[in-house]
Amino acid sequence: MILGIDHVGVAVKDPEAAGKLLTALGMAQGETGTADEYGVACEFWGLSGKPDEVAVELVSPTREDSSVQSQLAKKGPGAYHIALEVDDIAAEMTRLRSQGFVQLDAEPCAGAREGMRVAFFYLGRAAGFLIELVQYDTPRRTTS
């Protein structure tokens, strides 16, 4: 089941410059990390600093074959994905495949936050961007 929006990913070449803009909006940098499987560094920004807050994630490449590199080369910096927290990533992967979503990850991978597993799907030409499924060892949101 989808529990809610976890974050909105924004592809950036210069996270420091993008961070200054988010700071001007009253946001503060929270957690940071890398997702080595994808070759990206991630900074999570929010207004409240609470772990269940919907965040803006700045995603920047850490190597030439980074998963975000083609986005930056083709379209430049900008909206990259919407991440949805789920309670059962395997079940949601099966459900999305059955609905025609294009699965990019064969299996969930380690995400940039501690205890985070992720899997990406492409929405296809109708929307032209990515959905990231996120499951935490300890859920940040509840179904209540």
Chimera marker file (.cmm) of the C-alpha trace (Angstrom):
<marker_set name="trace">
<marker id="1" x="0.000" y="0.000" z="0.000" r="1" g="1" b="0" radius="0.5"/>
<marker id="2" x="1.198" y="3.519" z="-0.746" r="1" g="1" b="0" radius="0.5"/>
<marker id="3" x="1.509" y="5.421" z="2.544" r="1" g="1" b="0" radius="0.5"/>
<marker id="4" x="2.280" y="8.867" z="1.135" r="1" g="1" b="0" radius="0.5"/>
<marker id="5" x="4.756" y="11.035" z="-0.704" r="1" g="1" b="0" radius="0.5"/>
<marker id="6" x="8.224" y="10.671" z="0.793" r="1" g="1" b="0" radius="0.5"/>
<marker id="7" x="10.064" y="13.209" z="-1.331" r="1" g="1" b="0" radius="0.5"/>
<marker id="8" x="10.344" y="14.931" z="-4.677" r="1" g="1" b="0" radius="0.5"/>
<marker id="9" x="13.689" y="14.362" z="-6.380" r="1" g="1" b="0" radius="0.5"/>
<marker id="10" x="15.380" y="17.190" z="-8.242" r="1" g="1" b="0" radius="0.5"/>
<marker id="11" x="18.393" y="16.467" z="-10.465" r="1" g="1" b="0" radius="0.5"/>
<marker id="12" x="21.153" y="19.049" z="-9.961" r="1" g="1" b="0" radius="0.5"/>
<marker id="13" x="24.707" y="19.544" z="-11.153" r="1" g="1" b="0" radius="0.5"/>
<marker id="14" x="25.544" y="21.960" z="-8.338" r="1" g="1" b="0" radius="0.5"/>
<marker id="15" x="23.882" y="20.982" z="-5.046" r="1" g="1" b="0" radius="0.5"/>
<marker id="16" x="25.506" y="23.879" z="-3.203" r="1" g="1" b="0" radius="0.5"/>
<marker id="17" x="23.906" y="26.470" z="-5.517" r="1" g="1" b="0" radius="0.5"/>
<marker id="18" x="20.536" y="24.677" z="-5.396" r="1" g="1" b="0" radius="0.5"/>
<marker id="19" x="20.792" y="24.483" z="-1.591" r="1" g="1" b="0" radius="0.5"/>
<marker id="20" x="21.210" y="28.261" z="-1.380" r="1" g="1" b="0" radius="0.5"/>
<marker id="21" x="17.914" y="28.667" z="-3.254" r="1" g="1" b="0" radius="0.5"/>
<marker id="22" x="16.136" y="26.222" z="-0.936" r="1" g="1" b="0" radius="0.5"/>
<marker id="23" x="17.561" y="28.076" z="2.065" r="1" g="1" b="0" radius="0.5"/>
<marker id="24" x="16.105" y="31.304" z="0.663" r="1" g="1" b="0" radius="0.5"/>
<marker id="25" x="12.721" y="29.536" z="0.648" r="1" g="1" b="0" radius="0.5"/>
<marker id="26" x="13.066" y="28.813" z="4.368" r="1" g="1" b="0" radius="0.5"/>
<marker id="27" x="14.096" y="25.185" z="3.967" r="1" g="1" b="0" radius="0.5"/>
<marker id="28" x="16.910" y="23.491" z="5.852" r="1" g="1" b="0" radius="0.5"/>
<marker id="29" x="19.109" y="20.597" z="4.875" r="1" g="1" b="0" radius="0.5"/>
<marker id="30" x="18.426" y="17.454" z="6.851" r="1" g="1" b="0" radius="0.5"/>
<marker id="31" x="19.741" y="14.010" z="6.074" r="1" g="1" b="0" radius="0.5"/>
<marker id="32" x="22.383" y="13.398" z="3.428" r="1" g="1" b="0" radius="0.5"/>
<marker id="33" x="23.682" y="10.223" z="1.909" r="1" g="1" b="0" radius="0.5"/>
<marker id="34" x="24.762" y="8.403" z="-1.190" r="1" g="1" b="0" radius="0.5"/>
<marker id="35" x="23.056" y="5.702" z="-3.177" r="1" g="1" b="0" radius="0.5"/>
<marker id="36" x="26.115" y="3.901" z="-4.507" r="1" g="1" b="0" radius="0.5"/>
<marker id="37" x="24.074" y="1.579" z="-6.742" r="1" g="1" b="0" radius="0.5"/>
<marker id="38" x="22.915" y="4.654" z="-8.684" r="1" g="1" b="0" radius="0.5"/>
<marker id="39" x="26.072" y="6.762" z="-8.356" r="1" g="1" b="0" radius="0.5"/>
<marker id="40" x="24.321" y="9.699" z="-6.704" r="1" g="1" b="0" radius="0.5"/>
<marker id="41" x="24.693" y="11.948" z="-3.689" r="1" g="1" b="0" radius="0.5"/>
<marker id="42" x="21.439" y="13.007" z="-2.039" r="1" g="1" b="0" radius="0.5"/>
<marker id="43" x="20.507" y="15.892" z="0.226" r="1" g="1" b="0" radius="0.5"/>
<marker id="44" x="17.065" y="15.981" z="1.821" r="1" g="1" b="0" radius="0.5"/>
<marker id="45" x="15.602" y="19.438" z="2.488" r="1" g="1" b="0" radius="0.5"/>
<marker id="46" x="12.479" y="20.358" z="4.420" r="1" g="1" b="0" radius="0.5"/>
<marker id="47" x="10.649" y="23.075" z="6.281" r="1" g="1" b="0" radius="0.5"/>
<marker id="48" x="10.061" y="21.379" z="9.633" r="1" g="1" b="0" radius="0.5"/>
<marker id="49" x="12.957" y="18.933" z="9.977" r="1" g="1" b="0" radius="0.5"/>
<marker id="50" x="10.548" y="16.161" z="11.011" r="1" g="1" b="0" radius="0.5"/>
<marker id="51" x="11.326" y="12.698" z="9.588" r="1" g="1" b="0" radius="0.5"/>
<marker id="52" x="7.786" y="12.216" z="8.204" r="1" g="1" b="0" radius="0.5"/>
<marker id="53" x="7.862" y="15.532" z="6.323" r="1" g="1" b="0" radius="0.5"/>
<marker id="54" x="7.689" y="15.482" z="2.534" r="1" g="1" b="0" radius="0.5"/>
<marker id="55" x="11.196" y="16.502" z="1.476" r="1" g="1" b="0" radius="0.5"/>
<marker id="56" x="12.892" y="17.935" z="-1.566" r="1" g="1" b="0" radius="0.5"/>
<marker id="57" x="15.810" y="15.671" z="-2.476" r="1" g="1" b="0" radius="0.5"/>
<marker id="58" x="18.706" y="17.190" z="-4.386" r="1" g="1" b="0" radius="0.5"/>
<marker id="59" x="20.223" y="14.390" z="-6.477" r="1" g="1" b="0" radius="0.5"/>
<marker id="60" x="23.681" y="14.928" z="-7.980" r="1" g="1" b="0" radius="0.5"/>
<marker id="61" x="26.062" y="12.562" z="-9.766" r="1" g="1" b="0" radius="0.5"/>
<marker id="62" x="29.065" y="11.084" z="-7.971" r="1" g="1" b="0" radius="0.5"/>
<marker id="63" x="30.493" y="9.429" z="-11.088" r="1" g="1" b="0" radius="0.5"/>
<marker id="64" x="30.294" y="9.630" z="-14.886" r="1" g="1" b="0" radius="0.5"/>
<marker id="65" x="27.908" y="6.661" z="-15.233" r="1" g="1" b="0" radius="0.5"/>
<marker id="66" x="25.506" y="8.012" z="-12.615" r="1" g="1" b="0" radius="0.5"/>
<marker id="67" x="21.825" y="7.219" z="-13.137" r="1" g="1" b="0" radius="0.5"/>
<marker id="68" x="21.037" y="10.961" z="-13.090" r="1" g="1" b="0" radius="0.5"/>
<marker id="69" x="23.684" y="11.836" z="-15.689" r="1" g="1" b="0" radius="0.5"/>
<marker id="70" x="21.448" y="11.283" z="-18.734" r="1" g="1" b="0" radius="0.5"/>
<marker id="71" x="18.695" y="13.460" z="-17.202" r="1" g="1" b="0" radius="0.5"/>
<marker id="72" x="21.181" y="16.270" z="-16.677" r="1" g="1" b="0" radius="0.5"/>
<marker id="73" x="22.674" y="15.868" z="-20.168" r="1" g="1" b="0" radius="0.5"/>
<marker id="74" x="19.309" y="15.777" z="-21.977" r="1" g="1" b="0" radius="0.5"/>
<marker id="75" x="17.150" y="18.142" z="-19.944" r="1" g="1" b="0" radius="0.5"/>
<marker id="76" x="19.471" y="19.890" z="-17.508" r="1" g="1" b="0" radius="0.5"/>
<marker id="77" x="18.638" y="20.328" z="-13.825" r="1" g="1" b="0" radius="0.5"/>
<marker id="78" x="15.036" y="19.941" z="-12.742" r="1" g="1" b="0" radius="0.5"/>
<marker id="79" x="12.273" y="17.622" z="-11.589" r="1" g="1" b="0" radius="0.5"/>
<marker id="80" x="13.504" y="14.039" z="-11.609" r="1" g="1" b="0" radius="0.5"/>
<marker id="81" x="11.128" y="11.784" z="-9.664" r="1" g="1" b="0" radius="0.5"/>
<marker id="82" x="8.392" y="11.495" z="-7.085" r="1" g="1" b="0" radius="0.5"/>
<marker id="83" x="9.098" y="9.053" z="-4.266" r="1" g="1" b="0" radius="0.5"/>
<marker id="84" x="6.232" y="7.213" z="-2.628" r="1" g="1" b="0" radius="0.5"/>
<marker id="85" x="6.638" y="5.484" z="0.718" r="1" g="1" b="0" radius="0.5"/>
<marker id="86" x="5.132" y="1.997" z="0.689" r="1" g="1" b="0" radius="0.5"/>
<marker id="87" x="4.593" y="-0.642" z="3.340" r="1" g="1" b="0" radius="0.5"/>
<marker id="88" x="5.552" y="-3.602" z="1.096" r="1" g="1" b="0" radius="0.5"/>
<marker id="89" x="7.926" y="-2.746" z="-1.741" r="1" g="1" b="0" radius="0.5"/>
<marker id="90" x="7.798" y="-6.202" z="-3.340" r="1" g="1" b="0" radius="0.5"/>
<marker id="91" x="3.984" y="-6.169" z="-3.485" r="1" g="1" b="0" radius="0.5"/>
<marker id="92" x="3.940" y="-2.628" z="-4.925" r="1" g="1" b="0" radius="0.5"/>
<marker id="93" x="6.525" y="-3.585" z="-7.543" r="1" g="1" b="0" radius="0.5"/>
<marker id="94" x="4.298" y="-6.453" z="-8.657" r="1" g="1" b="0" radius="0.5"/>
<marker id="95" x="1.220" y="-4.216" z="-8.691" r="1" g="1" b="0" radius="0.5"/>
<marker id="96" x="2.867" y="-1.474" z="-10.740" r="1" g="1" b="0" radius="0.5"/>
<marker id="97" x="4.252" y="-3.986" z="-13.262" r="1" g="1" b="0" radius="0.5"/>
<marker id="98" x="0.728" y="-5.376" z="-13.682" r="1" g="1" b="0" radius="0.5"/>
<marker id="99" x="-0.505" y="-1.829" z="-14.406" r="1" g="1" b="0" radius="0.5"/>
<marker id="100" x="2.011" y="-1.365" z="-17.234" r="1" g="1" b="0" radius="0.5"/>
<marker id="101" x="4.663" y="0.675" z="-15.424" r="1" g="1" b="0" radius="0.5"/>
<marker id="102" x="8.184" y="0.066" z="-16.723" r="1" g="1" b="0" radius="0.5"/>
<marker id="103" x="10.332" y="-1.431" z="-13.967" r="1" g="1" b="0" radius="0.5"/>
<marker id="104" x="13.921" y="-0.174" z="-13.950" r="1" g="1" b="0" radius="0.5"/>
<marker id="105" x="15.292" y="-2.100" z="-10.956" r="1" g="1" b="0" radius="0.5"/>
<marker id="106" x="15.118" y="-5.892" z="-10.898" r="1" g="1" b="0" radius="0.5"/>
<marker id="107" x="15.252" y="-5.827" z="-7.096" r="1" g="1" b="0" radius="0.5"/>
<marker id="108" x="15.064" y="-3.073" z="-4.473" r="1" g="1" b="0" radius="0.5"/>
<marker id="109" x="18.393" y="-1.348" z="-3.803" r="1" g="1" b="0" radius="0.5"/>
<marker id="110" x="19.780" y="0.495" z="-0.798" r="1" g="1" b="0" radius="0.5"/>
<marker id="111" x="18.671" y="4.128" z="-0.774" r="1" g="1" b="0" radius="0.5"/>
<marker id="112" x="20.487" y="7.220" z="0.477" r="1" g="1" b="0" radius="0.5"/>
<marker id="113" x="18.866" y="7.214" z="3.939" r="1" g="1" b="0" radius="0.5"/>
<marker id="114" x="19.562" y="4.670" z="6.655" r="1" g="1" b="0" radius="0.5"/>
<marker id="115" x="17.143" y="1.726" z="6.518" r="1" g="1" b="0" radius="0.5"/>
<marker id="116" x="15.788" y="2.779" z="3.108" r="1" g="1" b="0" radius="0.5"/>
<marker id="117" x="15.201" y="0.423" z="0.181" r="1" g="1" b="0" radius="0.5"/>
<marker id="118" x="14.141" y="1.790" z="-3.194" r="1" g="1" b="0" radius="0.5"/>
<marker id="119" x="13.015" y="0.706" z="-6.653" r="1" g="1" b="0" radius="0.5"/>
<marker id="120" x="12.386" y="2.901" z="-9.686" r="1" g="1" b="0" radius="0.5"/>
<marker id="121" x="9.677" y="2.749" z="-12.316" r="1" g="1" b="0" radius="0.5"/>
<marker id="122" x="9.274" y="4.830" z="-15.453" r="1" g="1" b="0" radius="0.5"/>
<marker id="123" x="5.819" y="6.255" z="-16.074" r="1" g="1" b="0" radius="0.5"/>
<marker id="124" x="6.331" y="6.204" z="-19.814" r="1" g="1" b="0" radius="0.5"/>
<marker id="125" x="5.452" y="8.777" z="-22.411" r="1" g="1" b="0" radius="0.5"/>
<marker id="126" x="2.186" y="9.763" z="-20.764" r="1" g="1" b="0" radius="0.5"/>
<marker id="127" x="4.071" y="11.527" z="-17.958" r="1" g="1" b="0" radius="0.5"/>
<marker id="128" x="7.732" y="11.146" z="-18.884" r="1" g="1" b="0" radius="0.5"/>
<marker id="129" x="9.281" y="10.862" z="-15.441" r="1" g="1" b="0" radius="0.5"/>
<marker id="130" x="10.155" y="8.413" z="-12.695" r="1" g="1" b="0" radius="0.5"/>
<marker id="131" x="8.376" y="7.038" z="-9.668" r="1" g="1" b="0" radius="0.5"/>
<marker id="132" x="10.546" y="5.813" z="-6.815" r="1" g="1" b="0" radius="0.5"/>
<marker id="133" x="9.091" y="3.315" z="-4.370" r="1" g="1" b="0" radius="0.5"/>
<marker id="134" x="10.591" y="3.704" z="-0.896" r="1" g="1" b="0" radius="0.5"/>
<marker id="135" x="10.321" y="1.331" z="2.036" r="1" g="1" b="0" radius="0.5"/>
<marker id="136" x="11.985" y="1.990" z="5.398" r="1" g="1" b="0" radius="0.5"/>
<marker id="137" x="12.939" y="-0.575" z="8.028" r="1" g="1" b="0" radius="0.5"/>
<marker id="138" x="10.755" y="1.529" z="10.350" r="1" g="1" b="0" radius="0.5"/>
<marker id="139" x="7.931" y="3.284" z="8.440" r="1" g="1" b="0" radius="0.5"/>
<marker id="140" x="7.926" y="7.086" z="8.607" r="1" g="1" b="0" radius="0.5"/>
<marker id="141" x="4.192" y="7.274" z="7.868" r="1" g="1" b="0" radius="0.5"/>
<marker id="142" x="1.277" y="5.179" z="9.018" r="1" g="1" b="0" radius="0.5"/>
<marker id="143" x="-1.996" y="4.223" z="7.379" r="1" g="1" b="0" radius="0.5"/>
<marker id="144" x="-4.055" y="5.880" z="10.117" r="1" g="1" b="0" radius="0.5"/>
<link id1="1" id2="2" r="1" g="1" b="0" radius="0.2"/>
<link id1="2" id2="3" r="1" g="1" b="0" radius="0.2"/>
<link id1="3" id2="4" r="1" g="1" b="0" radius="0.2"/>
<link id1="4" id2="5" r="1" g="1" b="0" radius="0.2"/>
<link id1="5" id2="6" r="1" g="1" b="0" radius="0.2"/>
<link id1="6" id2="7" r="1" g="1" b="0" radius="0.2"/>
<link id1="7" id2="8" r="1" g="1" b="0" radius="0.2"/>
<link id1="8" id2="9" r="1" g="1" b="0" radius="0.2"/>
<link id1="9" id2="10" r="1" g="1" b="0" radius="0.2"/>
<link id1="10" id2="11" r="1" g="1" b="0" radius="0.2"/>
<link id1="11" id2="12" r="1" g="1" b="0" radius="0.2"/>
<link id1="12" id2="13" r="1" g="1" b="0" radius="0.2"/>
<link id1="13" id2="14" r="1" g="1" b="0" radius="0.2"/>
<link id1="14" id2="15" r="1" g="1" b="0" radius="0.2"/>
<link id1="15" id2="16" r="1" g="1" b="0" radius="0.2"/>
<link id1="16" id2="17" r="1" g="1" b="0" radius="0.2"/>
<link id1="17" id2="18" r="1" g="1" b="0" radius="0.2"/>
<link id1="18" id2="19" r="1" g="1" b="0" radius="0.2"/>
<link id1="19" id2="20" r="1" g="1" b="0" radius="0.2"/>
<link id1="20" id2="21" r="1" g="1" b="0" radius="0.2"/>
<link id1="21" id2="22" r="1" g="1" b="0" radius="0.2"/>
<link id1="22" id2="23" r="1" g="1" b="0" radius="0.2"/>
<link id1="23" id2="24" r="1" g="1" b="0" radius="0.2"/>
<link id1="24" id2="25" r="1" g="1" b="0" radius="0.2"/>
<link id1="25" id2="26" r="1" g="1" b="0" radius="0.2"/>
<link id1="26" id2="27" r="1" g="1" b="0" radius="0.2"/>
<link id1="27" id2="28" r="1" g="1" b="0" radius="0.2"/>
<link id1="28" id2="29" r="1" g="1" b="0" radius="0.2"/>
<link id1="29" id2="30" r="1" g="1" b="0" radius="0.2"/>
<link id1="30" id2="31" r="1" g="1" b="0" radius="0.2"/>
<link id1="31" id2="32" r="1" g="1" b="0" radius="0.2"/>
<link id1="32" id2="33" r="1" g="1" b="0" radius="0.2"/>
<link id1="33" id2="34" r="1" g="1" b="0" radius="0.2"/>
<link id1="34" id2="35" r="1" g="1" b="0" radius="0.2"/>
<link id1="35" id2="36" r="1" g="1" b="0" radius="0.2"/>
<link id1="36" id2="37" r="1" g="1" b="0" radius="0.2"/>
<link id1="37" id2="38" r="1" g="1" b="0" radius="0.2"/>
<link id1="38" id2="39" r="1" g="1" b="0" radius="0.2"/>
<link id1="39" id2="40" r="1" g="1" b="0" radius="0.2"/>
<link id1="40" id2="41" r="1" g="1" b="0" radius="0.2"/>
<link id1="41" id2="42" r="1" g="1" b="0" radius="0.2"/>
<link id1="42" id2="43" r="1" g="1" b="0" radius="0.2"/>
<link id1="43" id2="44" r="1" g="1" b="0" radius="0.2"/>
<link id1="44" id2="45" r="1" g="1" b="0" radius="0.2"/>
<link id1="45" id2="46" r="1" g="1" b="0" radius="0.2"/>
<link id1="46" id2="47" r="1" g="1" b="0" radius="0.2"/>
<link id1="47" id2="48" r="1" g="1" b="0" radius="0.2"/>
<link id1="48" id2="49" r="1" g="1" b="0" radius="0.2"/>
<link id1="49" id2="50" r="1" g="1" b="0" radius="0.2"/>
<link id1="50" id2="51" r="1" g="1" b="0" radius="0.2"/>
<link id1="51" id2="52" r="1" g="1" b="0" radius="0.2"/>
<link id1="52" id2="53" r="1" g="1" b="0" radius="0.2"/>
<link id1="53" id2="54" r="1" g="1" b="0" radius="0.2"/>
<link id1="54" id2="55" r="1" g="1" b="0" radius="0.2"/>
<link id1="55" id2="56" r="1" g="1" b="0" radius="0.2"/>
<link id1="56" id2="57" r="1" g="1" b="0" radius="0.2"/>
<link id1="57" id2="58" r="1" g="1" b="0" radius="0.2"/>
<link id1="58" id2="59" r="1" g="1" b="0" radius="0.2"/>
<link id1="59" id2="60" r="1" g="1" b="0" radius="0.2"/>
<link id1="60" id2="61" r="1" g="1" b="0" radius="0.2"/>
<link id1="61" id2="62" r="1" g="1" b="0" radius="0.2"/>
<link id1="62" id2="63" r="1" g="1" b="0" radius="0.2"/>
<link id1="63" id2="64" r="1" g="1" b="0" radius="0.2"/>
<link id1="64" id2="65" r="1" g="1" b="0" radius="0.2"/>
<link id1="65" id2="66" r="1" g="1" b="0" radius="0.2"/>
<link id1="66" id2="67" r="1" g="1" b="0" radius="0.2"/>
<link id1="67" id2="68" r="1" g="1" b="0" radius="0.2"/>
<link id1="68" id2="69" r="1" g="1" b="0" radius="0.2"/>
<link id1="69" id2="70" r="1" g="1" b="0" radius="0.2"/>
<link id1="70" id2="71" r="1" g="1" b="0" radius="0.2"/>
<link id1="71" id2="72" r="1" g="1" b="0" radius="0.2"/>
<link id1="72" id2="73" r="1" g="1" b="0" radius="0.2"/>
<link id1="73" id2="74" r="1" g="1" b="0" radius="0.2"/>
<link id1="74" id2="75" r="1" g="1" b="0" radius="0.2"/>
<link id1="75" id2="76" r="1" g="1" b="0" radius="0.2"/>
<link id1="76" id2="77" r="1" g="1" b="0" radius="0.2"/>
<link id1="77" id2="78" r="1" g="1" b="0" radius="0.2"/>
<link id1="78" id2="79" r="1" g="1" b="0" radius="0.2"/>
<link id1="79" id2="80" r="1" g="1" b="0" radius="0.2"/>
<link id1="80" id2="81" r="1" g="1" b="0" radius="0.2"/>
<link id1="81" id2="82" r="1" g="1" b="0" radius="0.2"/>
<link id1="82" id2="83" r="1" g="1" b="0" radius="0.2"/>
<link id1="83" id2="84" r="1" g="1" b="0" radius="0.2"/>
<link id1="84" id2="85" r="1" g="1" b="0" radius="0.2"/>
<link id1="85" id2="86" r="1" g="1" b="0" radius="0.2"/>
<link id1="86" id2="87" r="1" g="1" b="0" radius="0.2"/>
<link id1="87" id2="88" r="1" g="1" b="0" radius="0.2"/>
<link id1="88" id2="89" r="1" g="1" b="0" radius="0.2"/>
<link id1="89" id2="90" r="1" g="1" b="0" radius="0.2"/>
<link id1="90" id2="91" r="1" g="1" b="0" radius="0.2"/>
<link id1="91" id2="92" r="1" g="1" b="0" radius="0.2"/>
<link id1="92" id2="93" r="1" g="1" b="0" radius="0.2"/>
<link id1="93" id2="94" r="1" g="1" b="0" radius="0.2"/>
<link id1="94" id2="95" r="1" g="1" b="0" radius="0.2"/>
<link id1="95" id2="96" r="1" g="1" b="0" radius="0.2"/>
<link id1="96" id2="97" r="1" g="1" b="0" radius="0.2"/>
<link id1="97" id2="98" r="1" g="1" b="0" radius="0.2"/>
<link id1="98" id2="99" r="1" g="1" b="0" radius="0.2"/>
<link id1="99" id2="100" r="1" g="1" b="0" radius="0.2"/>
<link id1="100" id2="101" r="1" g="1" b="0" radius="0.2"/>
<link id1="101" id2="102" r="1" g="1" b="0" radius="0.2"/>
<link id1="102" id2="103" r="1" g="1" b="0" radius="0.2"/>
<link id1="103" id2="104" r="1" g="1" b="0" radius="0.2"/>
<link id1="104" id2="105" r="1" g="1" b="0" radius="0.2"/>
<link id1="105" id2="106" r="1" g="1" b="0" radius="0.2"/>
<link id1="106" id2="107" r="1" g="1" b="0" radius="0.2"/>
<link id1="107" id2="108" r="1" g="1" b="0" radius="0.2"/>
<link id1="108" id2="109" r="1" g="1" b="0" radius="0.2"/>
<link id1="109" id2="110" r="1" g="1" b="0" radius="0.2"/>
<link id1="110" id2="111" r="1" g="1" b="0" radius="0.2"/>
<link id1="111" id2="112" r="1" g="1" b="0" radius="0.2"/>
<link id1="112" id2="113" r="1" g="1" b="0" radius="0.2"/>
<link id1="113" id2="114" r="1" g="1" b="0" radius="0.2"/>
<link id1="114" id2="115" r="1" g="1" b="0" radius="0.2"/>
<link id1="115" id2="116" r="1" g="1" b="0" radius="0.2"/>
<link id1="116" id2="117" r="1" g="1" b="0" radius="0.2"/>
<link id1="117" id2="118" r="1" g="1" b="0" radius="0.2"/>
<link id1="118" id2="119" r="1" g="1" b="0" radius="0.2"/>
<link id1="119" id2="120" r="1" g="1" b="0" radius="0.2"/>
<link id1="120" id2="121" r="1" g="1" b="0" radius="0.2"/>
<link id1="121" id2="122" r="1" g="1" b="0" radius="0.2"/>
<link id1="122" id2="123" r="1" g="1" b="0" radius="0.2"/>
<link id1="123" id2="124" r="1" g="1" b="0" radius="0.2"/>
<link id1="124" id2="125" r="1" g="1" b="0" radius="0.2"/>
<link id1="125" id2="126" r="1" g="1" b="0" radius="0.2"/>
<link id1="126" id2="127" r="1" g="1" b="0" radius="0.2"/>
<link id1="127" id2="128" r="1" g="1" b="0" radius="0.2"/>
<link id1="128" id2="129" r="1" g="1" b="0" radius="0.2"/>
<link id1="129" id2="130" r="1" g="1" b="0" radius="0.2"/>
<link id1="130" id2="131" r="1" g="1" b="0" radius="0.2"/>
<link id1="131" id2="132" r="1" g="1" b="0" radius="0.2"/>
<link id1="132" id2="133" r="1" g="1" b="0" radius="0.2"/>
<link id1="133" id2="134" r="1" g="1" b="0" radius="0.2"/>
<link id1="134" id2="135" r="1" g="1" b="0" radius="0.2"/>
<link id1="135" id2="136" r="1" g="1" b="0" radius="0.2"/>
<link id1="136" id2="137" r="1" g="1" b="0" radius="0.2"/>
<link id1="137" id2="138" r="1" g="1" b="0" radius="0.2"/>
<link id1="138" id2="139" r="1" g="1" b="0" radius="0.2"/>
<link id1="139" id2="140" r="1" g="1" b="0" radius="0.2"/>
<link id1="140" id2="141" r="1" g="1" b="0" radius="0.2"/>
<link id1="141" id2="142" r="1" g="1" b="0" radius="0.2"/>
<link id1="142" id2="143" r="1" g="1" b="0" radius="0.2"/>
<link id1="143" id2="144" r="1" g="1" b="0" radius="0.2"/>
</marker_set>
